[in-house]
Amino acid sequence: MQVRVVDYRAADAAEQFTRSLHETGFGVLVNHPLPQELVEKIYADWLAYFNGSEKHELAFSKETQDGYFSTEISETAKGHTQKDIKEYFHIYPWGRIPASLKDDAMRYYRIANDLAAELLSWVEKHTPAEIAKNYREPLSNMIKDSRLTLLRVLRYPPLTGNEPAGSLRAAAHGDINLLTILPAANEPGLQVQGKDGEWVDVPGDFGMLIINIGDMLQEASQGYYPSTQHRVVNPTGEGAKKSRVSLPLFLHPREDVVLSDRYTAHTYLEERLRELGVKA
């Protein structure tokens, strides 16, 4: 398996990028429009936030799924029994956000969401006609006026050596949404599973932008764009003493979008949240 690294400014960027998505479920962009200085500032500011006690004042809401999720209530990946070793904060434009961190988070959300919409239009344009005819509406229209696109600030804490046997920073999983937009984290660890079952590192030099297919797009495209299993492995040596911060934007359609004969976006999301153990 080879995840392509594509220059966003290249004439054939859309074709090369969507080919990588079709072949591997992942694509990586360089020379993209997300400001790296903003990403680094968000990483530093939110790492300080996670290291403090203020985070507990905005504990997550089961009803709205916004706010702070501690390591104790972290997700359990589908098919796994151990919770992931991570804590995170869910950001929606209408949700609760720490006042001192809101402006940068909302600026990043707007820029990343605009880029995500452009990349989704690339995916739509390069979908074979026999697949695209099954889309219930244009992919780019599925996210119009959506209130569900989620920015998650993730912190994987340093390892203590007392973690439950078999637990990972993020166990193997597929994302729920259409596309995930992920600036390279401050530390390595992201891997994708190939068709042969082997795990390979996703290119993740600082400044790269990693994009992967989610389950909803796999459903809508009848599997043409695969939602590939990926994970974040536990570091060893000096790396185990460091926090890992990442900033995925999960591009979600409106609730009423019909993905297939089996699912709307709403019924799919509700099913997966229950499987993850974060919603009853």
PyRosetta script that sets phi, psi and omega in degrees:
from pyrosetta import init, pose_from_sequence

init()
pose = pose_from_sequence("MQVRVVDYRAADAAEQFTRSLHETGFGVLVNHPLPQELVEKIYADWLAYFNGSEKHELAFSKETQDGYFSTEISETAKGHTQKDIKEYFHIYPWGRIPASLKDDAMRYYRIANDLAAELLSWVEKHTPAEIAKNYREPLSNMIKDSRLTLLRVLRYPPLTGNEPAGSLRAAAHGDINLLTILPAANEPGLQVQGKDGEWVDVPGDFGMLIINIGDMLQEASQGYYPSTQHRVVNPTGEGAKKSRVSLPLFLHPREDVVLSDRYTAHTYLEERLRELGVKA")
pose.set_psi(1, 136.2)
pose.set_omega(1, 177.2)
pose.set_phi(2, -134.7)
pose.set_psi(2, 112.4)
pose.set_omega(2, 174.5)
pose.set_phi(3, -78.6)
pose.set_psi(3, 123.3)
pose.set_omega(3, -176.9)
pose.set_phi(4, -75.0)
pose.set_psi(4, 140.9)
pose.set_omega(4, 170.9)
pose.set_phi(5, -103.6)
pose.set_psi(5, 117.2)
pose.set_omega(5, -169.6)
pose.set_phi(6, -118.7)
pose.set_psi(6, 136.8)
pose.set_omega(6, 174.4)
pose.set_phi(7, -78.4)
pose.set_psi(7, 115.9)
pose.set_omega(7, -177.9)
pose.set_phi(8, -54.9)
pose.set_psi(8, -29.6)
pose.set_omega(8, -175.5)
pose.set_phi(9, -89.0)
pose.set_psi(9, -4.5)
pose.set_omega(9, -178.5)
pose.set_phi(10, -69.5)
pose.set_psi(10, 151.3)
pose.set_omega(10, -178.1)
pose.set_phi(11, -62.4)
pose.set_psi(11, -33.2)
pose.set_omega(11, -178.2)
pose.set_phi(12, -103.7)
pose.set_psi(12, 23.5)
pose.set_omega(12, -175.0)
pose.set_phi(13, -58.2)
pose.set_psi(13, -46.5)
pose.set_omega(13, -176.7)
pose.set_phi(14, -61.7)
pose.set_psi(14, -42.6)
pose.set_omega(14, -179.0)
pose.set_phi(15, -66.3)
pose.set_psi(15, -46.3)
pose.set_omega(15, -178.4)
pose.set_phi(16, -67.0)
pose.set_psi(16, -40.0)
pose.set_omega(16, -178.2)
pose.set_phi(17, -65.4)
pose.set_psi(17, -48.7)
pose.set_omega(17, -178.0)
pose.set_phi(18, -70.2)
pose.set_psi(18, -27.3)
pose.set_omega(18, 174.7)
pose.set_phi(19, -64.9)
pose.set_psi(19, -41.9)
pose.set_omega(19, 177.6)
pose.set_phi(20, -63.1)
pose.set_psi(20, -41.2)
pose.set_omega(20, 178.0)
pose.set_phi(21, -61.6)
pose.set_psi(21, -42.2)
pose.set_omega(21, 179.8)
pose.set_phi(22, -66.0)
pose.set_psi(22, -40.4)
pose.set_omega(22, -175.1)
pose.set_phi(23, -79.3)
pose.set_psi(23, -33.9)
pose.set_omega(23, -171.2)
pose.set_phi(24, -128.2)
pose.set_psi(24, -13.3)
pose.set_omega(24, -173.2)
pose.set_phi(25, 82.4)
pose.set_psi(25, -5.5)
pose.set_omega(25, -177.9)
pose.set_phi(26, -130.5)
pose.set_psi(26, 152.2)
pose.set_omega(26, 169.8)
pose.set_phi(27, -147.6)
pose.set_psi(27, 151.2)
pose.set_omega(27, -178.8)
pose.set_phi(28, -125.8)
pose.set_psi(28, 133.3)
pose.set_omega(28, 179.8)
pose.set_phi(29, -113.5)
pose.set_psi(29, 141.8)
pose.set_omega(29, 168.9)
pose.set_phi(30, -119.9)
pose.set_psi(30, 161.9)
pose.set_omega(30, -177.2)
pose.set_phi(31, 56.9)
pose.set_psi(31, 40.2)
pose.set_omega(31, -180.0)
pose.set_phi(32, -90.8)
pose.set_psi(32, 169.4)
pose.set_omega(32, -174.6)
pose.set_phi(33, -86.6)
pose.set_psi(33, 4.2)
pose.set_omega(33, 177.7)
pose.set_phi(34, -77.4)
pose.set_psi(34, 123.3)
pose.set_omega(34, -176.9)
pose.set_phi(35, -66.9)
pose.set_psi(35, 119.3)
pose.set_omega(35, -178.1)
pose.set_phi(36, -65.4)
pose.set_psi(36, -33.9)
pose.set_omega(36, -180.0)
pose.set_phi(37, -66.0)
pose.set_psi(37, -32.7)
pose.set_omega(37, 176.8)
pose.set_phi(38, -70.0)
pose.set_psi(38, -42.2)
pose.set_omega(38, 177.3)
pose.set_phi(39, -58.5)
pose.set_psi(39, -47.5)
pose.set_omega(39, -177.8)
pose.set_phi(40, -65.6)
pose.set_psi(40, -37.8)
pose.set_omega(40, 177.8)
pose.set_phi(41, -65.0)
pose.set_psi(41, -42.5)
pose.set_omega(41, 178.3)
pose.set_phi(42, -62.8)
pose.set_psi(42, -43.5)
pose.set_omega(42, 178.1)
pose.set_phi(43, -56.6)
pose.set_psi(43, -49.1)
pose.set_omega(43, -176.5)
pose.set_phi(44, -66.6)
pose.set_psi(44, -44.9)
pose.set_omega(44, -177.0)
pose.set_phi(45, -66.4)
pose.set_psi(45, -40.9)
pose.set_omega(45, -178.4)
pose.set_phi(46, -76.4)
pose.set_psi(46, -28.1)
pose.set_omega(46, 174.2)
pose.set_phi(47, -63.0)
pose.set_psi(47, -41.1)
pose.set_omega(47, 176.8)
pose.set_phi(48, -64.0)
pose.set_psi(48, -38.4)
pose.set_omega(48, 178.5)
pose.set_phi(49, -63.7)
pose.set_psi(49, -45.2)
pose.set_omega(49, 179.6)
pose.set_phi(50, -66.1)
pose.set_psi(50, -27.4)
pose.set_omega(50, 179.3)
pose.set_phi(51, -79.6)
pose.set_psi(51, -7.3)
pose.set_omega(51, -179.8)
pose.set_phi(52, -103.4)
pose.set_psi(52, -176.8)
pose.set_omega(52, -177.8)
pose.set_phi(53, -99.0)
pose.set_psi(53, -12.2)
pose.set_omega(53, -178.0)
pose.set_phi(54, -59.1)
pose.set_psi(54, -28.1)
pose.set_omega(54, -176.0)
pose.set_phi(55, -57.0)
pose.set_psi(55, -31.0)
pose.set_omega(55, -176.4)
pose.set_phi(56, -70.7)
pose.set_psi(56, -14.3)
pose.set_omega(56, 179.6)
pose.set_phi(57, -72.9)
pose.set_psi(57, -19.1)
pose.set_omega(57, -178.7)
pose.set_phi(58, -119.1)
pose.set_psi(58, 47.0)
pose.set_omega(58, -179.0)
pose.set_phi(59, -58.0)
pose.set_psi(59, 148.7)
pose.set_omega(59, -172.1)
pose.set_phi(60, -60.4)
pose.set_psi(60, 153.3)
pose.set_omega(60, 175.9)
pose.set_phi(61, -109.6)
pose.set_psi(61, 125.0)
pose.set_omega(61, 177.5)
pose.set_phi(62, -62.7)
pose.set_psi(62, -30.7)
pose.set_omega(62, -176.8)
pose.set_phi(63, -72.7)
pose.set_psi(63, -46.1)
pose.set_omega(63, -174.6)
pose.set_phi(64, -102.1)
pose.set_psi(64, -16.7)
pose.set_omega(64, 179.1)
pose.set_phi(65, 63.3)
pose.set_psi(65, 27.3)
pose.set_omega(65, 173.9)
pose.set_phi(66, -109.4)
pose.set_psi(66, 167.8)
pose.set_omega(66, 177.7)
pose.set_phi(67, 98.0)
pose.set_psi(67, -163.1)
pose.set_omega(67, -171.5)
pose.set_phi(68, -92.8)
pose.set_psi(68, 129.7)
pose.set_omega(68, 176.2)
pose.set_phi(69, -111.9)
pose.set_psi(69, 118.5)
pose.set_omega(69, -177.9)
pose.set_phi(70, -80.6)
pose.set_psi(70, 170.6)
pose.set_omega(70, 177.0)
pose.set_phi(71, -62.6)
pose.set_psi(71, -27.3)
pose.set_omega(71, -178.5)
pose.set_phi(72, -71.2)
pose.set_psi(72, -27.0)
pose.set_omega(72, -179.4)
pose.set_phi(73, -116.2)
pose.set_psi(73, 20.1)
pose.set_omega(73, 178.9)
pose.set_phi(74, -60.4)
pose.set_psi(74, 166.1)
pose.set_omega(74, -179.2)
pose.set_phi(75, -66.0)
pose.set_psi(75, 150.0)
pose.set_omega(75, 166.4)
pose.set_phi(76, -112.1)
pose.set_psi(76, 114.3)
pose.set_omega(76, -175.2)
pose.set_phi(77, -60.1)
pose.set_psi(77, 147.0)
pose.set_omega(77, -180.0)
pose.set_phi(78, -55.0)
pose.set_psi(78, 127.7)
pose.set_omega(78, 180.0)
pose.set_phi(79, 88.5)
pose.set_psi(79, 0.8)
pose.set_omega(79, -178.9)
pose.set_phi(80, -118.0)
pose.set_psi(80, 161.5)
pose.set_omega(80, -179.5)
pose.set_phi(81, -111.6)
pose.set_psi(81, -22.5)
pose.set_omega(81, -179.7)
pose.set_phi(82, -92.0)
pose.set_psi(82, 137.6)
pose.set_omega(82, 175.4)
pose.set_phi(83, -68.2)
pose.set_psi(83, 148.8)
pose.set_omega(83, 174.1)
pose.set_phi(84, -64.4)
pose.set_psi(84, 152.6)
pose.set_omega(84, 179.4)
pose.set_phi(85, -91.6)
pose.set_psi(85, 80.8)
pose.set_omega(85, -175.5)
pose.set_phi(86, -162.1)
pose.set_psi(86, 159.2)
pose.set_omega(86, 168.6)
pose.set_phi(87, -131.0)
pose.set_psi(87, 156.4)
pose.set_omega(87, -174.9)
pose.set_phi(88, -160.9)
pose.set_psi(88, 166.6)
pose.set_omega(88, 179.7)
pose.set_phi(89, -128.6)
pose.set_psi(89, 129.6)
pose.set_omega(89, 179.4)
pose.set_phi(90, -95.1)
pose.set_psi(90, 125.8)
pose.set_omega(90, -177.7)
pose.set_phi(91, -116.7)
pose.set_psi(91, 122.6)
pose.set_omega(91, 168.0)
pose.set_phi(92, -122.7)
pose.set_psi(92, 149.9)
pose.set_omega(92, 179.7)
pose.set_phi(93, -57.4)
pose.set_psi(93, -29.0)
pose.set_omega(93, -179.0)
pose.set_phi(94, -92.3)
pose.set_psi(94, -2.6)
pose.set_omega(94, -172.0)
pose.set_phi(95, -96.0)
pose.set_psi(95, -173.9)
pose.set_omega(95, -180.0)
pose.set_phi(96, -83.2)
pose.set_psi(96, 133.7)
pose.set_omega(96, -179.8)
pose.set_phi(97, -142.2)
pose.set_psi(97, 136.5)
pose.set_omega(97, 176.0)
pose.set_phi(98, -54.0)
pose.set_psi(98, 130.9)
pose.set_omega(98, -172.9)
pose.set_phi(99, -56.5)
pose.set_psi(99, -40.4)
pose.set_omega(99, -176.2)
pose.set_phi(100, -71.9)
pose.set_psi(100, -14.8)
pose.set_omega(100, -176.3)
pose.set_phi(101, -111.4)
pose.set_psi(101, -2.7)
pose.set_omega(101, -170.3)
pose.set_phi(102, -67.7)
pose.set_psi(102, -45.6)
pose.set_omega(102, -173.7)
pose.set_phi(103, -60.0)
pose.set_psi(103, -48.3)
pose.set_omega(103, 179.8)
pose.set_phi(104, -65.2)
pose.set_psi(104, -40.5)
pose.set_omega(104, -179.5)
pose.set_phi(105, -62.7)
pose.set_psi(105, -42.9)
pose.set_omega(105, -179.2)
pose.set_phi(106, -71.4)
pose.set_psi(106, -34.4)
pose.set_omega(106, 175.1)
pose.set_phi(107, -63.9)
pose.set_psi(107, -45.6)
pose.set_omega(107, 178.5)
pose.set_phi(108, -63.3)
pose.set_psi(108, -43.5)
pose.set_omega(108, -179.8)
pose.set_phi(109, -55.6)
pose.set_psi(109, -45.7)
pose.set_omega(109, -178.3)
pose.set_phi(110, -64.6)
pose.set_psi(110, -46.3)
pose.set_omega(110, -177.7)
pose.set_phi(111, -66.2)
pose.set_psi(111, -45.7)
pose.set_omega(111, -178.1)
pose.set_phi(112, -67.3)
pose.set_psi(112, -37.4)
pose.set_omega(112, 179.6)
pose.set_phi(113, -67.0)
pose.set_psi(113, -39.1)
pose.set_omega(113, 176.8)
pose.set_phi(114, -63.2)
pose.set_psi(114, -44.0)
pose.set_omega(114, 178.2)
pose.set_phi(115, -64.5)
pose.set_psi(115, -42.0)
pose.set_omega(115, 179.8)
pose.set_phi(116, -59.8)
pose.set_psi(116, -40.7)
pose.set_omega(116, 178.4)
pose.set_phi(117, -63.1)
pose.set_psi(117, -39.3)
pose.set_omega(117, 177.4)
pose.set_phi(118, -64.1)
pose.set_psi(118, -43.6)
pose.set_omega(118, -179.5)
pose.set_phi(119, -65.8)
pose.set_psi(119, -35.0)
pose.set_omega(119, 176.6)
pose.set_phi(120, -65.0)
pose.set_psi(120, -35.1)
pose.set_omega(120, 176.3)
pose.set_phi(121, -68.2)
pose.set_psi(121, -33.2)
pose.set_omega(121, 173.4)
pose.set_phi(122, -61.0)
pose.set_psi(122, -46.2)
pose.set_omega(122, -179.6)
pose.set_phi(123, -58.9)
pose.set_psi(123, -45.7)
pose.set_omega(123, -179.7)
pose.set_phi(124, -61.6)
pose.set_psi(124, -45.5)
pose.set_omega(124, -177.4)
pose.set_phi(125, -62.2)
pose.set_psi(125, -34.1)
pose.set_omega(125, -174.9)
pose.set_phi(126, -102.7)
pose.set_psi(126, 15.5)
pose.set_omega(126, 171.3)
pose.set_phi(127, -79.9)
pose.set_psi(127, 129.8)
pose.set_omega(127, 177.8)
pose.set_phi(128, -55.3)
pose.set_psi(128, 145.5)
pose.set_omega(128, -174.5)
pose.set_phi(129, -57.0)
pose.set_psi(129, -37.6)
pose.set_omega(129, -177.2)
pose.set_phi(130, -69.5)
pose.set_psi(130, -22.2)
pose.set_omega(130, 174.8)
pose.set_phi(131, -87.4)
pose.set_psi(131, -45.1)
pose.set_omega(131, -175.6)
pose.set_phi(132, -61.4)
pose.set_psi(132, -28.2)
pose.set_omega(132, -178.4)
pose.set_phi(133, -65.2)
pose.set_psi(133, -16.7)
pose.set_omega(133, 179.6)
pose.set_phi(134, -90.6)
pose.set_psi(134, -7.5)
pose.set_omega(134, 174.3)
pose.set_phi(135, -65.1)
pose.set_psi(135, 130.7)
pose.set_omega(135, -177.3)
pose.set_phi(136, -73.5)
pose.set_psi(136, -20.8)
pose.set_omega(136, 172.6)
pose.set_phi(137, -158.5)
pose.set_psi(137, 162.7)
pose.set_omega(137, 179.1)
pose.set_phi(138, -55.3)
pose.set_psi(138, 138.5)
pose.set_omega(138, -179.4)
pose.set_phi(139, -54.8)
pose.set_psi(139, -40.2)
pose.set_omega(139, -178.3)
pose.set_phi(140, -65.4)
pose.set_psi(140, -24.0)
pose.set_omega(140, 179.1)
pose.set_phi(141, -81.9)
pose.set_psi(141, -21.4)
pose.set_omega(141, -176.7)
pose.set_phi(142, -63.3)
pose.set_psi(142, -27.0)
pose.set_omega(142, -176.6)
pose.set_phi(143, -98.4)
pose.set_psi(143, -2.3)
pose.set_omega(143, -178.3)
pose.set_phi(144, -63.1)
pose.set_psi(144, 126.3)
pose.set_omega(144, 178.8)
pose.set_phi(145, 64.0)
pose.set_psi(145, 19.7)
pose.set_omega(145, 177.5)
pose.set_phi(146, -71.1)
pose.set_psi(146, 136.8)
pose.set_omega(146, 175.7)
pose.set_phi(147, -102.3)
pose.set_psi(147, 7.2)
pose.set_omega(147, -170.7)
pose.set_phi(148, -107.1)
pose.set_psi(148, -9.5)
pose.set_omega(148, 177.1)
pose.set_phi(149, -60.4)
pose.set_psi(149, 127.9)
pose.set_omega(149, -166.8)
pose.set_phi(150, -116.6)
pose.set_psi(150, 129.6)
pose.set_omega(150, 169.2)
pose.set_phi(151, -101.7)
pose.set_psi(151, 121.3)
pose.set_omega(151, -179.5)
pose.set_phi(152, -113.2)
pose.set_psi(152, 124.8)
pose.set_omega(152, 172.2)
pose.set_phi(153, -97.5)
pose.set_psi(153, 119.3)
pose.set_omega(153, -173.0)
pose.set_phi(154, -111.4)
pose.set_psi(154, 136.5)
pose.set_omega(154, 170.0)
pose.set_phi(155, -126.9)
pose.set_psi(155, 120.5)
pose.set_omega(155, 171.6)
pose.set_phi(156, -96.4)
pose.set_psi(156, 111.3)
pose.set_omega(156, -173.1)
pose.set_phi(157, -71.6)
pose.set_psi(157, 162.3)
pose.set_omega(157, 173.2)
pose.set_phi(158, -55.8)
pose.set_psi(158, 147.8)
pose.set_omega(158, -179.2)
pose.set_phi(159, -81.7)
pose.set_psi(159, 144.9)
pose.set_omega(159, -178.1)
pose.set_phi(160, -101.4)
pose.set_psi(160, -17.0)
pose.set_omega(160, -173.4)
pose.set_phi(161, 91.7)
pose.set_psi(161, -6.6)
pose.set_omega(161, -179.6)
pose.set_phi(162, -106.5)
pose.set_psi(162, 14.6)
pose.set_omega(162, -179.2)
pose.set_phi(163, -66.3)
pose.set_psi(163, 146.9)
pose.set_omega(163, 177.9)
pose.set_phi(164, -56.7)
pose.set_psi(164, 144.0)
pose.set_omega(164, 179.9)
pose.set_phi(165, -57.1)
pose.set_psi(165, 132.3)
pose.set_omega(165, 176.8)
pose.set_phi(166, 86.6)
pose.set_psi(166, -5.5)
pose.set_omega(166, -178.9)
pose.set_phi(167, -78.7)
pose.set_psi(167, 147.7)
pose.set_omega(167, 179.8)
pose.set_phi(168, -126.5)
pose.set_psi(168, 161.4)
pose.set_omega(168, 173.9)
pose.set_phi(169, -57.0)
pose.set_psi(169, -41.0)
pose.set_omega(169, 171.1)
pose.set_phi(170, -148.9)
pose.set_psi(170, 112.6)
pose.set_omega(170, -179.8)
pose.set_phi(171, -68.6)
pose.set_psi(171, 162.5)
pose.set_omega(171, -177.4)
pose.set_phi(172, -54.7)
pose.set_psi(172, 131.7)
pose.set_omega(172, -176.7)
pose.set_phi(173, -161.7)
pose.set_psi(173, 164.4)
pose.set_omega(173, 167.0)
pose.set_phi(174, -111.3)
pose.set_psi(174, 148.3)
pose.set_omega(174, 177.9)
pose.set_phi(175, -76.4)
pose.set_psi(175, 157.9)
pose.set_omega(175, -173.6)
pose.set_phi(176, -83.1)
pose.set_psi(176, -32.2)
pose.set_omega(176, -159.5)
pose.set_phi(177, -86.5)
pose.set_psi(177, -160.0)
pose.set_omega(177, 178.2)
pose.set_phi(178, -83.2)
pose.set_psi(178, -61.0)
pose.set_omega(178, 176.0)
pose.set_phi(179, -132.8)
pose.set_psi(179, 149.9)
pose.set_omega(179, 171.6)
pose.set_phi(180, -116.5)
pose.set_psi(180, 130.8)
pose.set_omega(180, -179.9)
pose.set_phi(181, -110.5)
pose.set_psi(181, 120.4)
pose.set_omega(181, -170.3)
pose.set_phi(182, -137.0)
pose.set_psi(182, 107.5)
pose.set_omega(182, 170.6)
pose.set_phi(183, -63.1)
pose.set_psi(183, 146.1)
pose.set_omega(183, 178.3)
pose.set_phi(184, -53.4)
pose.set_psi(184, 136.2)
pose.set_omega(184, -179.2)
pose.set_phi(185, -72.2)
pose.set_psi(185, 170.4)
pose.set_omega(185, 179.5)
pose.set_phi(186, -76.7)
pose.set_psi(186, -12.8)
pose.set_omega(186, 176.7)
pose.set_phi(187, -137.0)
pose.set_psi(187, 153.6)
pose.set_omega(187, -178.6)
pose.set_phi(188, -74.5)
pose.set_psi(188, -179.1)
pose.set_omega(188, 175.3)
pose.set_phi(189, 139.3)
pose.set_psi(189, -16.8)
pose.set_omega(189, -176.5)
pose.set_phi(190, -77.5)
pose.set_psi(190, 129.1)
pose.set_omega(190, 178.5)
pose.set_phi(191, -132.4)
pose.set_psi(191, 151.7)
pose.set_omega(191, 176.6)
pose.set_phi(192, -122.5)
pose.set_psi(192, 146.9)
pose.set_omega(192, -178.1)
pose.set_phi(193, -94.9)
pose.set_psi(193, 126.6)
pose.set_omega(193, 178.3)
pose.set_phi(194, -78.8)
pose.set_psi(194, 171.5)
pose.set_omega(194, 179.9)
pose.set_phi(195, -63.5)
pose.set_psi(195, -21.6)
pose.set_omega(195, 178.5)
pose.set_phi(196, -85.7)
pose.set_psi(196, 1.4)
pose.set_omega(196, 179.5)
pose.set_phi(197, 89.1)
pose.set_psi(197, -9.2)
pose.set_omega(197, -179.8)
pose.set_phi(198, -78.5)
pose.set_psi(198, 147.4)
pose.set_omega(198, 178.1)
pose.set_phi(199, -96.6)
pose.set_psi(199, 133.6)
pose.set_omega(199, 179.7)
pose.set_phi(200, -129.1)
pose.set_psi(200, 148.4)
pose.set_omega(200, 178.3)
pose.set_phi(201, -69.7)
pose.set_psi(201, 137.0)
pose.set_omega(201, 173.6)
pose.set_phi(202, -83.7)
pose.set_psi(202, 132.4)
pose.set_omega(202, 176.8)
pose.set_phi(203, -52.5)
pose.set_psi(203, 129.0)
pose.set_omega(203, -173.0)
pose.set_phi(204, -149.8)
pose.set_psi(204, 38.9)
pose.set_omega(204, 174.9)
pose.set_phi(205, -61.7)
pose.set_psi(205, 143.8)
pose.set_omega(205, -178.2)
pose.set_phi(206, -56.0)
pose.set_psi(206, 129.4)
pose.set_omega(206, -177.5)
pose.set_phi(207, 105.1)
pose.set_psi(207, -18.9)
pose.set_omega(207, 175.5)
pose.set_phi(208, -74.8)
pose.set_psi(208, 157.8)
pose.set_omega(208, 176.5)
pose.set_phi(209, -121.6)
pose.set_psi(209, 122.7)
pose.set_omega(209, -175.5)
pose.set_phi(210, -103.9)
pose.set_psi(210, 131.7)
pose.set_omega(210, -180.0)
pose.set_phi(211, -127.1)
pose.set_psi(211, 135.7)
pose.set_omega(211, 176.6)
pose.set_phi(212, -136.1)
pose.set_psi(212, 156.2)
pose.set_omega(212, 179.0)
pose.set_phi(213, -75.9)
pose.set_psi(213, 141.6)
pose.set_omega(213, 173.9)
pose.set_phi(214, -103.7)
pose.set_psi(214, 169.0)
pose.set_omega(214, -175.8)
pose.set_phi(215, -60.7)
pose.set_psi(215, -33.9)
pose.set_omega(215, -178.8)
pose.set_phi(216, -65.9)
pose.set_psi(216, -38.3)
pose.set_omega(216, 177.2)
pose.set_phi(217, -72.1)
pose.set_psi(217, -35.8)
pose.set_omega(217, 174.1)
pose.set_phi(218, -59.6)
pose.set_psi(218, -43.2)
pose.set_omega(218, 179.1)
pose.set_phi(219, -63.5)
pose.set_psi(219, -46.6)
pose.set_omega(219, -177.0)
pose.set_phi(220, -67.9)
pose.set_psi(220, -31.2)
pose.set_omega(220, -178.1)
pose.set_phi(221, -95.2)
pose.set_psi(221, 9.8)
pose.set_omega(221, 178.9)
pose.set_phi(222, 55.9)
pose.set_psi(222, 35.2)
pose.set_omega(222, 175.5)
pose.set_phi(223, 88.3)
pose.set_psi(223, -2.4)
pose.set_omega(223, -179.8)
pose.set_phi(224, -61.3)
pose.set_psi(224, -42.3)
pose.set_omega(224, 173.7)
pose.set_phi(225, -101.1)
pose.set_psi(225, 108.2)
pose.set_omega(225, -172.8)
pose.set_phi(226, -82.4)
pose.set_psi(226, 137.0)
pose.set_omega(226, 172.0)
pose.set_phi(227, -86.8)
pose.set_psi(227, 92.1)
pose.set_omega(227, -170.7)
pose.set_phi(228, -77.5)
pose.set_psi(228, 141.5)
pose.set_omega(228, 175.7)
pose.set_phi(229, -64.5)
pose.set_psi(229, 134.3)
pose.set_omega(229, 176.8)
pose.set_phi(230, -142.5)
pose.set_psi(230, 165.5)
pose.set_omega(230, -175.9)
pose.set_phi(231, -154.6)
pose.set_psi(231, 167.2)
pose.set_omega(231, 171.1)
pose.set_phi(232, -119.8)
pose.set_psi(232, 115.5)
pose.set_omega(232, -174.1)
pose.set_phi(233, -85.3)
pose.set_psi(233, 158.3)
pose.set_omega(233, 179.1)
pose.set_phi(234, -75.6)
pose.set_psi(234, 133.7)
pose.set_omega(234, 178.0)
pose.set_phi(235, -76.9)
pose.set_psi(235, 165.1)
pose.set_omega(235, 175.8)
pose.set_phi(236, -124.7)
pose.set_psi(236, 170.9)
pose.set_omega(236, 176.9)
pose.set_phi(237, 62.2)
pose.set_psi(237, -139.3)
pose.set_omega(237, -178.2)
pose.set_phi(238, -64.3)
pose.set_psi(238, -30.6)
pose.set_omega(238, -179.6)
pose.set_phi(239, -61.4)
pose.set_psi(239, -28.0)
pose.set_omega(239, -179.3)
pose.set_phi(240, -67.9)
pose.set_psi(240, -18.0)
pose.set_omega(240, -178.6)
pose.set_phi(241, -88.9)
pose.set_psi(241, -3.2)
pose.set_omega(241, -173.5)
pose.set_phi(242, -108.3)
pose.set_psi(242, 147.6)
pose.set_omega(242, 169.7)
pose.set_phi(243, -77.2)
pose.set_psi(243, 148.7)
pose.set_omega(243, 173.9)
pose.set_phi(244, -116.6)
pose.set_psi(244, 126.0)
pose.set_omega(244, -178.8)
pose.set_phi(245, -115.2)
pose.set_psi(245, 134.9)
pose.set_omega(245, 175.9)
pose.set_phi(246, -141.1)
pose.set_psi(246, 167.4)
pose.set_omega(246, -166.3)
pose.set_phi(247, -142.2)
pose.set_psi(247, 65.4)
pose.set_omega(247, -179.1)
pose.set_phi(248, -75.9)
pose.set_psi(248, 138.3)
pose.set_omega(248, 169.0)
pose.set_phi(249, -105.9)
pose.set_psi(249, 119.5)
pose.set_omega(249, -179.1)
pose.set_phi(250, -98.0)
pose.set_psi(250, 110.0)
pose.set_omega(250, -175.7)
pose.set_phi(251, -81.9)
pose.set_psi(251, 112.2)
pose.set_omega(251, -175.7)
pose.set_phi(252, -111.9)
pose.set_psi(252, 142.3)
pose.set_omega(252, 173.7)
pose.set_phi(253, -77.8)
pose.set_psi(253, 170.1)
pose.set_omega(253, 171.8)
pose.set_phi(254, -62.6)
pose.set_psi(254, 155.6)
pose.set_omega(254, -177.2)
pose.set_phi(255, -61.0)
pose.set_psi(255, -32.3)
pose.set_omega(255, -174.4)
pose.set_phi(256, -84.0)
pose.set_psi(256, -3.0)
pose.set_omega(256, -178.9)
pose.set_phi(257, -64.6)
pose.set_psi(257, 132.5)
pose.set_omega(257, 176.7)
pose.set_phi(258, -91.0)
pose.set_psi(258, 117.2)
pose.set_omega(258, -179.5)
pose.set_phi(259, -85.2)
pose.set_psi(259, -37.3)
pose.set_omega(259, -175.2)
pose.set_phi(260, -165.6)
pose.set_psi(260, -177.7)
pose.set_omega(260, 175.7)
pose.set_phi(261, -63.6)
pose.set_psi(261, -22.1)
pose.set_omega(261, -175.0)
pose.set_phi(262, -91.1)
pose.set_psi(262, -31.1)
pose.set_omega(262, -167.6)
pose.set_phi(263, -139.8)
pose.set_psi(263, 144.7)
pose.set_omega(263, 156.0)
pose.set_phi(264, -96.5)
pose.set_psi(264, 169.0)
pose.set_omega(264, 177.3)
pose.set_phi(265, -60.6)
pose.set_psi(265, -36.8)
pose.set_omega(265, -179.0)
pose.set_phi(266, -66.0)
pose.set_psi(266, -50.1)
pose.set_omega(266, -177.3)
pose.set_phi(267, -65.9)
pose.set_psi(267, -33.2)
pose.set_omega(267, 178.8)
pose.set_phi(268, -67.4)
pose.set_psi(268, -46.7)
pose.set_omega(268, -178.0)
pose.set_phi(269, -63.2)
pose.set_psi(269, -44.1)
pose.set_omega(269, -179.9)
pose.set_phi(270, -60.7)
pose.set_psi(270, -42.2)
pose.set_omega(270, 179.3)
pose.set_phi(271, -61.6)
pose.set_psi(271, -44.7)
pose.set_omega(271, -177.5)
pose.set_phi(272, -70.2)
pose.set_psi(272, -38.2)
pose.set_omega(272, 178.6)
pose.set_phi(273, -62.8)
pose.set_psi(273, -36.1)
pose.set_omega(273, 176.4)
pose.set_phi(274, -67.1)
pose.set_psi(274, -40.1)
pose.set_omega(274, 179.3)
pose.set_phi(275, -64.2)
pose.set_psi(275, -33.7)
pose.set_omega(275, -179.5)
pose.set_phi(276, -77.5)
pose.set_psi(276, -12.0)
pose.set_omega(276, 177.6)
pose.set_phi(277, 80.9)
pose.set_psi(277, 14.2)
pose.set_omega(277, -179.6)
pose.set_phi(278, -103.3)
pose.set_psi(278, 0.7)
pose.set_omega(278, 177.1)
pose.set_phi(279, -147.8)
pose.set_psi(279, 137.5)
pose.set_omega(279, -177.9)
pose.set_phi(280, -77.4)
pose.dump_pdb("model.pdb")
